[in-house]
């Protein structure tokens, strides 16, 4: 039996389907009742949060032990969320390193939370210590005393390593202000590649993570459907994009990492962010969700629609057909044991006219955000960067952008998939535009 299959949800009296208490005043964030009801209608299973937390911490510890590391010090809020499920102003702390987390090789977990925010982690059983944060030493909060604060925190880390890691001073660090790097090295700490540790921990999703991802995708696709309902000539790009945000948040989703939605001539070249342009009848409308939804799981799909009632032009259908063939062909290559290099070598080749404006990659990992690995086009391949193979439990996105240099329009498509024991499952259920497909 597929260990990632949808199962009949089990609900314990007094608790929500994911194991959180039926407490209207609870501290932790999470899905709304609207989301739980929609998932039940779809037959989806909510993750068991206790089991998911156990799995994730075990993955981090395993990576540390394989590399003979004392522990990992994390400033990236997504890594902190992964390792201990602690959330606090995720976007703000992504560029203001005000909090930190530590996991030792024997599983001791410390969270340095922002001042007067320690209550936010009070419900999390995997955290052994919550310390008032002196982990932040960026100029906004420490000014001209930044180096002094970095030295104090580095001394605290050295004490933690001595207490919990014996004589091992090999510390993985994912991200840190340069003052912290200097201060740790002055304490005799050997700084190791923390991003590699955490990305490899996150690459294989457990059963409950897959349930969480299915739920997040359901929220995303419901939100996309609401956006498609709102797509009428005369609406602005920004107004339409706001629908996606609203519907995600209303179901307990968290944020959207980009704002890439554009229409008409703004679809070529790609990567233009939504703006005040008024969508016209017959316009191409293309977007990339980049949605961090329920349980902080990313739902990253792209669709291109035809706005209004005008029939699709032959050129619109040609571009769409190439993009559709591209992602479907590459999806068929996905199965356990296939190397990342082989995917680059055997992947669908875009017609020459579209290669100059190709997307930045053919496939990428997906979990709590865009993750390792990047599967590049042959033109962008980095020898030795990703010498690994597909494994069951990996989740990826298959992407295409098709638009010629100087062309009038472009097409963006993307599906999110799961590598299974025998092949791959397309987790994306949202339909393609039949008018553009010509069916």
Secondary structure by P-SEA (a helix, b strand, c coil): cccccccccccccccccccccccccccbbbbcaaaaaaaaaacccccaaaaaaaaaaaaaaaaaaaacccbbbbccaaaaaaaccccccccccccccccbbbbcccbbbbbbccccccccccccccccccccccccccccccccaaaaaaaaaaaaaaaaaaaccccccbbbbccccaaaaaaaaaaccccccaaaaaaaaaccccaaaaaaaaaaaaaaaaaaaaaaaaccccccaaaaaaaaaaaaaaabbbbbccccccccccccccccccccccccccbbbbbbccccccccccbbbbbbbbcccccccaaaaaaaaaaaaaaaaaaaaccccccaaaaaaaccccccccccccccccbbbbcccccccccccccccccccccccccccbbbbbbbbbbcccccbbbbbbbbbbbcccccccccccccccccccc
